[in-house]
Amino acid sequence: MRHNKAINHLGRKSGHRKALLANMACSLIEHKRIETTVAKAKALKMYVEPLITKSKDDSTHSRRTVFSYLKNKYAVAELFRTIAPKIADRPGGYTRVLKTGFRLGDGADMAIIELVDFNEAALASAKKPAKKTTRRSSKKAVEAAPAAEAPAAE
Protein backbone atom coordinates (compact mmCIF):
# COMPACT_ATOMS: atom_id res chain seq x y z
CA MET A 1 0.00 0.00 0.00
CA ARG A 2 1.22 3.50 -0.76
CA HIS A 3 -0.29 5.51 2.06
CA ASN A 4 1.11 9.07 2.33
CA LYS A 5 3.53 8.63 -0.56
CA ALA A 6 2.64 11.66 -2.63
CA ILE A 7 5.89 12.14 -4.57
CA ASN A 8 8.04 9.79 -6.59
CA HIS A 9 11.49 9.68 -5.01
CA LEU A 10 13.01 8.53 -8.32
CA GLY A 11 15.47 6.26 -6.51
CA ARG A 12 17.52 9.21 -5.24
CA LYS A 13 18.25 11.02 -2.00
CA SER A 14 16.47 14.35 -1.52
CA GLY A 15 19.43 16.55 -2.47
CA HIS A 16 20.10 14.65 -5.68
CA ARG A 17 16.39 14.64 -6.55
CA LYS A 18 16.08 18.41 -6.00
CA ALA A 19 19.13 19.06 -8.18
CA LEU A 20 17.82 16.74 -10.90
CA LEU A 21 14.41 18.40 -11.00
CA ALA A 22 15.91 21.91 -10.92
CA ASN A 23 18.21 21.09 -13.86
CA MET A 24 15.40 19.46 -15.83
CA ALA A 25 13.12 22.45 -15.14
CA CYS A 26 15.81 24.85 -16.40
CA SER A 27 16.24 22.75 -19.55
CA LEU A 28 12.48 22.66 -20.12
CA ILE A 29 12.21 26.43 -19.72
CA GLU A 30 15.18 27.03 -22.03
CA HIS A 31 14.32 24.53 -24.79
CA LYS A 32 10.48 24.38 -24.34
CA ARG A 33 10.60 20.57 -24.88
CA ILE A 34 12.78 17.78 -23.50
CA GLU A 35 12.85 14.00 -23.75
CA THR A 36 13.12 11.95 -20.57
CA THR A 37 11.58 8.93 -18.86
CA VAL A 38 7.88 8.94 -18.02
CA ALA A 39 8.50 8.87 -14.25
CA LYS A 40 10.83 11.87 -14.42
CA ALA A 41 8.45 13.72 -16.74
CA LYS A 42 5.55 13.28 -14.31
CA ALA A 43 7.73 14.38 -11.38
CA LEU A 44 8.94 17.38 -13.38
CA LYS A 45 5.36 18.34 -14.22
CA MET A 46 4.50 18.50 -10.52
CA TYR A 47 7.68 20.52 -9.90
CA VAL A 48 7.52 23.09 -12.69
CA GLU A 49 3.80 23.93 -12.96
CA PRO A 50 3.64 25.79 -9.60
CA LEU A 51 6.72 27.76 -10.67
CA ILE A 52 5.04 28.77 -13.92
CA THR A 53 1.95 29.81 -11.96
CA LYS A 54 4.18 31.86 -9.66
CA SER A 55 5.72 33.59 -12.70
CA LYS A 56 2.37 35.15 -13.66
CA ASP A 57 2.93 37.71 -10.88
CA ASP A 58 6.11 39.55 -11.88
CA SER A 59 7.28 40.82 -8.51
CA THR A 60 10.62 40.69 -6.74
CA HIS A 61 9.25 38.23 -4.21
CA SER A 62 7.98 35.77 -6.84
CA ARG A 63 11.26 36.05 -8.78
CA ARG A 64 13.26 35.23 -5.66
CA THR A 65 10.95 32.35 -4.80
CA VAL A 66 11.32 30.85 -8.28
CA PHE A 67 15.10 31.44 -8.20
CA SER A 68 15.32 29.49 -4.93
CA TYR A 69 13.97 26.46 -6.83
CA LEU A 70 15.74 26.85 -10.19
CA LYS A 71 19.08 28.41 -9.15
CA ASN A 72 19.66 29.68 -12.69
CA LYS A 73 19.14 33.38 -13.39
CA TYR A 74 18.88 32.86 -17.17
CA ALA A 75 16.06 30.34 -16.75
CA VAL A 76 14.26 32.70 -14.34
CA ALA A 77 14.60 35.58 -16.81
CA GLU A 78 13.29 33.41 -19.67
CA LEU A 79 10.38 32.24 -17.52
CA PHE A 80 9.29 35.73 -16.50
CA ARG A 81 9.98 37.49 -19.84
CA THR A 82 8.91 34.96 -22.48
CA ILE A 83 6.78 32.24 -20.96
CA ALA A 84 4.70 34.17 -18.41
CA PRO A 85 3.11 36.63 -20.91
CA LYS A 86 2.14 33.76 -23.20
CA ILE A 87 0.41 31.72 -20.48
CA ALA A 88 -1.13 34.68 -18.63
CA ASP A 89 -4.73 33.74 -19.48
CA ARG A 90 -4.31 29.95 -19.05
CA PRO A 91 -5.69 28.68 -15.71
CA GLY A 92 -3.30 25.74 -15.45
CA GLY A 93 -2.03 22.76 -17.39
CA TYR A 94 1.07 24.44 -18.80
CA THR A 95 2.89 21.23 -19.72
CA ARG A 96 2.07 18.16 -21.79
CA VAL A 97 3.58 14.67 -21.44
CA LEU A 98 3.63 12.58 -24.62
CA LYS A 99 4.76 8.97 -24.36
CA THR A 100 7.17 8.02 -27.15
CA GLY A 101 7.95 4.35 -26.62
CA PHE A 102 10.79 2.46 -25.01
CA ARG A 103 14.49 3.27 -24.79
CA LEU A 104 16.67 0.94 -26.79
CA GLY A 105 19.30 0.23 -24.14
CA ASP A 106 17.30 -0.65 -21.03
CA GLY A 107 13.68 -0.60 -22.20
CA ALA A 108 12.73 2.42 -20.05
CA ASP A 109 9.40 4.03 -20.93
CA MET A 110 10.28 7.37 -22.58
CA ALA A 111 8.27 10.55 -22.93
CA ILE A 112 8.50 14.09 -24.25
CA ILE A 113 7.46 16.86 -21.88
CA GLU A 114 6.76 20.22 -23.49
CA LEU A 115 5.22 23.58 -22.73
CA VAL A 116 1.74 23.64 -24.25
CA ASP A 117 1.76 27.16 -25.70
CA PHE A 118 5.14 26.71 -27.38
CA ASN A 119 4.39 23.71 -29.61
CA GLU A 120 4.45 25.32 -33.07
CA ALA A 121 3.23 22.21 -34.92
CA ALA A 122 0.11 21.81 -32.78
CA LEU A 123 -0.63 25.55 -32.84
CA ALA A 124 -0.31 25.70 -36.64
CA SER A 125 -2.64 22.75 -37.21
CA ALA A 126 -5.21 24.14 -34.76
CA LYS A 127 -5.37 27.52 -36.53
CA LYS A 128 -5.74 26.23 -40.10
CA PRO A 129 -9.38 25.94 -41.16
CA ALA A 130 -10.41 22.76 -42.92
CA LYS A 131 -10.59 23.05 -46.70
CA LYS A 132 -14.13 22.86 -48.07
CA THR A 133 -14.57 20.30 -50.81
CA THR A 134 -17.59 19.20 -52.76
CA ARG A 135 -18.27 15.85 -54.27
CA ARG A 136 -19.50 17.38 -57.53
CA SER A 137 -17.30 19.04 -60.09
CA SER A 138 -18.11 22.62 -60.90
CA LYS A 139 -18.55 23.64 -64.54
CA LYS A 140 -17.62 27.21 -63.60
CA ALA A 141 -14.19 26.10 -62.44
CA VAL A 142 -13.57 24.16 -65.66
CA GLU A 143 -14.64 27.14 -67.83
CA ALA A 144 -12.59 29.64 -65.82
CA ALA A 145 -9.34 27.67 -66.18
CA PRO A 146 -8.91 28.15 -70.00
CA ALA A 147 -9.87 31.82 -69.68
CA ALA A 148 -7.13 32.33 -67.11
CA GLU A 149 -4.54 30.69 -69.38
CA ALA A 150 -5.45 32.76 -72.47
CA PRO A 151 -3.87 36.08 -71.34
CA ALA A 152 -0.69 34.30 -70.28
CA ALA A 153 -0.26 32.83 -73.79
CA GLU A 154 -0.32 36.28 -75.50
Short mmCIF file of the C-alpha atoms (twelve columns), coordinates in Angstrom:
data_MODEL
# 
_entry.id   MODEL 
# 
loop_
_atom_site.group_PDB 
_atom_site.id 
_atom_site.type_symbol 
_atom_site.label_atom_id 
_atom_site.label_alt_id 
_atom_site.label_comp_id 
_atom_site.label_asym_id 
_atom_site.label_seq_id 
_atom_site.Cartn_x 
_atom_site.Cartn_y 
_atom_site.Cartn_z 
_atom_site.pdbx_PDB_model_num 
ATOM 1   C CA . MET A 1   0.000   0.000  0.000   1 
ATOM 2   C CA . ARG A 2   1.224   3.497  -0.765  1 
ATOM 3   C CA . HIS A 3   -0.288  5.513  2.064   1 
ATOM 4   C CA . ASN A 4   1.110   9.071  2.333   1 
ATOM 5   C CA . LYS A 5   3.530   8.627  -0.559  1 
ATOM 6   C CA . ALA A 6   2.640   11.663 -2.631  1 
ATOM 7   C CA . ILE A 7   5.888   12.143 -4.575  1 
ATOM 8   C CA . ASN A 8   8.037   9.787  -6.591  1 
ATOM 9   C CA . HIS A 9   11.487  9.678  -5.014  1 
ATOM 10  C CA . LEU A 10  13.011  8.534  -8.325  1 
ATOM 11  C CA . GLY A 11  15.466  6.257  -6.505  1 
ATOM 12  C CA . ARG A 12  17.520  9.212  -5.235  1 
ATOM 13  C CA . LYS A 13  18.248  11.018 -1.996  1 
ATOM 14  C CA . SER A 14  16.472  14.348 -1.523  1 
ATOM 15  C CA . GLY A 15  19.434  16.550 -2.467  1 
ATOM 16  C CA . HIS A 16  20.100  14.648 -5.676  1 
ATOM 17  C CA . ARG A 17  16.386  14.644 -6.548  1 
ATOM 18  C CA . LYS A 18  16.078  18.415 -6.004  1 
ATOM 19  C CA . ALA A 19  19.128  19.061 -8.176  1 
ATOM 20  C CA . LEU A 20  17.824  16.737 -10.896 1 
ATOM 21  C CA . LEU A 21  14.405  18.399 -11.002 1 
ATOM 22  C CA . ALA A 22  15.907  21.912 -10.920 1 
ATOM 23  C CA . ASN A 23  18.207  21.094 -13.858 1 
ATOM 24  C CA . MET A 24  15.401  19.462 -15.830 1 
ATOM 25  C CA . ALA A 25  13.115  22.448 -15.144 1 
ATOM 26  C CA . CYS A 26  15.810  24.845 -16.399 1 
ATOM 27  C CA . SER A 27  16.235  22.749 -19.552 1 
ATOM 28  C CA . LEU A 28  12.481  22.664 -20.118 1 
ATOM 29  C CA . ILE A 29  12.212  26.435 -19.724 1 
ATOM 30  C CA . GLU A 30  15.178  27.027 -22.029 1 
ATOM 31  C CA . HIS A 31  14.318  24.528 -24.790 1 
ATOM 32  C CA . LYS A 32  10.485  24.378 -24.342 1 
ATOM 33  C CA . ARG A 33  10.602  20.574 -24.880 1 
ATOM 34  C CA . ILE A 34  12.783  17.780 -23.503 1 
ATOM 35  C CA . GLU A 35  12.852  13.998 -23.747 1 
ATOM 36  C CA . THR A 36  13.118  11.951 -20.565 1 
ATOM 37  C CA . THR A 37  11.579  8.930  -18.864 1 
ATOM 38  C CA . VAL A 38  7.876   8.940  -18.022 1 
ATOM 39  C CA . ALA A 39  8.505   8.868  -14.250 1 
ATOM 40  C CA . LYS A 40  10.835  11.869 -14.424 1 
ATOM 41  C CA . ALA A 41  8.449   13.720 -16.737 1 
ATOM 42  C CA . LYS A 42  5.554   13.276 -14.311 1 
ATOM 43  C CA . ALA A 43  7.726   14.382 -11.376 1 
ATOM 44  C CA . LEU A 44  8.936   17.384 -13.383 1 
ATOM 45  C CA . LYS A 45  5.363   18.342 -14.222 1 
ATOM 46  C CA . MET A 46  4.496   18.505 -10.520 1 
ATOM 47  C CA . TYR A 47  7.680   20.515 -9.897  1 
ATOM 48  C CA . VAL A 48  7.520   23.094 -12.686 1 
ATOM 49  C CA . GLU A 49  3.803   23.931 -12.956 1 
ATOM 50  C CA . PRO A 50  3.637   25.787 -9.598  1 
ATOM 51  C CA . LEU A 51  6.724   27.762 -10.671 1 
ATOM 52  C CA . ILE A 52  5.036   28.766 -13.924 1 
ATOM 53  C CA . THR A 53  1.948   29.812 -11.955 1 
ATOM 54  C CA . LYS A 54  4.184   31.864 -9.664  1 
ATOM 55  C CA . SER A 55  5.717   33.588 -12.700 1 
ATOM 56  C CA . LYS A 56  2.367   35.150 -13.658 1 
ATOM 57  C CA . ASP A 57  2.931   37.709 -10.881 1 
ATOM 58  C CA . ASP A 58  6.114   39.548 -11.877 1 
ATOM 59  C CA . SER A 59  7.285   40.819 -8.514  1 
ATOM 60  C CA . THR A 60  10.616  40.687 -6.740  1 
ATOM 61  C CA . HIS A 61  9.247   38.233 -4.209  1 
ATOM 62  C CA . SER A 62  7.982   35.772 -6.835  1 
ATOM 63  C CA . ARG A 63  11.262  36.048 -8.784  1 
ATOM 64  C CA . ARG A 64  13.257  35.234 -5.660  1 
ATOM 65  C CA . THR A 65  10.951  32.350 -4.797  1 
ATOM 66  C CA . VAL A 66  11.324  30.848 -8.278  1 
ATOM 67  C CA . PHE A 67  15.099  31.437 -8.199  1 
ATOM 68  C CA . SER A 68  15.325  29.489 -4.934  1 
ATOM 69  C CA . TYR A 69  13.972  26.458 -6.825  1 
ATOM 70  C CA . LEU A 70  15.737  26.845 -10.186 1 
ATOM 71  C CA . LYS A 71  19.082  28.413 -9.146  1 
ATOM 72  C CA . ASN A 72  19.656  29.683 -12.695 1 
ATOM 73  C CA . LYS A 73  19.136  33.378 -13.393 1 
ATOM 74  C CA . TYR A 74  18.876  32.857 -17.173 1 
ATOM 75  C CA . ALA A 75  16.056  30.338 -16.746 1 
ATOM 76  C CA . VAL A 76  14.264  32.701 -14.339 1 
ATOM 77  C CA . ALA A 77  14.602  35.582 -16.807 1 
ATOM 78  C CA . GLU A 78  13.285  33.410 -19.666 1 
ATOM 79  C CA . LEU A 79  10.378  32.240 -17.518 1 
ATOM 80  C CA . PHE A 80  9.286   35.726 -16.503 1 
ATOM 81  C CA . ARG A 81  9.978   37.494 -19.836 1 
ATOM 82  C CA . THR A 82  8.911   34.962 -22.477 1 
ATOM 83  C CA . ILE A 83  6.778   32.236 -20.957 1 
ATOM 84  C CA . ALA A 84  4.697   34.166 -18.406 1 
ATOM 85  C CA . PRO A 85  3.112   36.632 -20.911 1 
ATOM 86  C CA . LYS A 86  2.135   33.758 -23.204 1 
ATOM 87  C CA . ILE A 87  0.410   31.718 -20.483 1 
ATOM 88  C CA . ALA A 88  -1.130  34.675 -18.625 1 
ATOM 89  C CA . ASP A 89  -4.733  33.740 -19.479 1 
ATOM 90  C CA . ARG A 90  -4.311  29.955 -19.050 1 
ATOM 91  C CA . PRO A 91  -5.691  28.685 -15.707 1 
ATOM 92  C CA . GLY A 92  -3.296  25.745 -15.453 1 
ATOM 93  C CA . GLY A 93  -2.032  22.756 -17.395 1 
ATOM 94  C CA . TYR A 94  1.066   24.442 -18.796 1 
ATOM 95  C CA . THR A 95  2.892   21.231 -19.720 1 
ATOM 96  C CA . ARG A 96  2.071   18.162 -21.785 1 
ATOM 97  C CA . VAL A 97  3.576   14.675 -21.443 1 
ATOM 98  C CA . LEU A 98  3.626   12.585 -24.624 1 
ATOM 99  C CA . LYS A 99  4.756   8.969  -24.363 1 
ATOM 100 C CA . THR A 100 7.168   8.025  -27.154 1 
ATOM 101 C CA . GLY A 101 7.946   4.355  -26.620 1 
ATOM 102 C CA . PHE A 102 10.787  2.458  -25.010 1 
ATOM 103 C CA . ARG A 103 14.491  3.273  -24.788 1 
ATOM 104 C CA . LEU A 104 16.670  0.937  -26.789 1 
ATOM 105 C CA . GLY A 105 19.297  0.226  -24.139 1 
ATOM 106 C CA . ASP A 106 17.295  -0.646 -21.035 1 
ATOM 107 C CA . GLY A 107 13.679  -0.596 -22.197 1 
ATOM 108 C CA . ALA A 108 12.734  2.416  -20.048 1 
ATOM 109 C CA . ASP A 109 9.403   4.029  -20.934 1 
ATOM 110 C CA . MET A 110 10.283  7.365  -22.585 1 
ATOM 111 C CA . ALA A 111 8.272   10.553 -22.935 1 
ATOM 112 C CA . ILE A 112 8.497   14.093 -24.250 1 
ATOM 113 C CA . ILE A 113 7.465   16.863 -21.875 1 
ATOM 114 C CA . GLU A 114 6.756   20.223 -23.485 1 
ATOM 115 C CA . LEU A 115 5.223   23.583 -22.726 1 
ATOM 116 C CA . VAL A 116 1.745   23.637 -24.251 1 
ATOM 117 C CA . ASP A 117 1.756   27.161 -25.700 1 
ATOM 118 C CA . PHE A 118 5.142   26.714 -27.378 1 
ATOM 119 C CA . ASN A 119 4.389   23.709 -29.613 1 
ATOM 120 C CA . GLU A 120 4.445   25.324 -33.074 1 
ATOM 121 C CA . ALA A 121 3.225   22.208 -34.920 1 
ATOM 122 C CA . ALA A 122 0.106   21.814 -32.779 1 
ATOM 123 C CA . LEU A 123 -0.627  25.550 -32.838 1 
ATOM 124 C CA . ALA A 124 -0.309  25.703 -36.643 1 
ATOM 125 C CA . SER A 125 -2.638  22.746 -37.209 1 
ATOM 126 C CA . ALA A 126 -5.213  24.135 -34.764 1 
ATOM 127 C CA . LYS A 127 -5.373  27.519 -36.527 1 
ATOM 128 C CA . LYS A 128 -5.741  26.231 -40.097 1 
ATOM 129 C CA . PRO A 129 -9.380  25.939 -41.161 1 
ATOM 130 C CA . ALA A 130 -10.409 22.758 -42.924 1 
ATOM 131 C CA . LYS A 131 -10.591 23.045 -46.699 1 
ATOM 132 C CA . LYS A 132 -14.128 22.858 -48.065 1 
ATOM 133 C CA . THR A 133 -14.567 20.298 -50.808 1 
ATOM 134 C CA . THR A 134 -17.591 19.200 -52.756 1 
ATOM 135 C CA . ARG A 135 -18.270 15.848 -54.273 1 
ATOM 136 C CA . ARG A 136 -19.502 17.384 -57.526 1 
ATOM 137 C CA . SER A 137 -17.297 19.043 -60.088 1 
ATOM 138 C CA . SER A 138 -18.108 22.617 -60.898 1 
ATOM 139 C CA . LYS A 139 -18.551 23.640 -64.545 1 
ATOM 140 C CA . LYS A 140 -17.621 27.207 -63.598 1 
ATOM 141 C CA . ALA A 141 -14.192 26.100 -62.435 1 
ATOM 142 C CA . VAL A 142 -13.572 24.163 -65.658 1 
ATOM 143 C CA . GLU A 143 -14.642 27.137 -67.826 1 
ATOM 144 C CA . ALA A 144 -12.586 29.644 -65.817 1 
ATOM 145 C CA . ALA A 145 -9.335  27.670 -66.176 1 
ATOM 146 C CA . PRO A 146 -8.907  28.148 -69.998 1 
ATOM 147 C CA . ALA A 147 -9.869  31.821 -69.676 1 
ATOM 148 C CA . ALA A 148 -7.134  32.329 -67.108 1 
ATOM 149 C CA . GLU A 149 -4.545  30.689 -69.380 1 
ATOM 150 C CA . ALA A 150 -5.447  32.760 -72.469 1 
ATOM 151 C CA . PRO A 151 -3.871  36.083 -71.339 1 
ATOM 152 C CA . ALA A 152 -0.690  34.301 -70.276 1 
ATOM 153 C CA . ALA A 153 -0.261  32.833 -73.788 1 
ATOM 154 C CA . GLU A 154 -0.317  36.277 -75.500 1 
# 
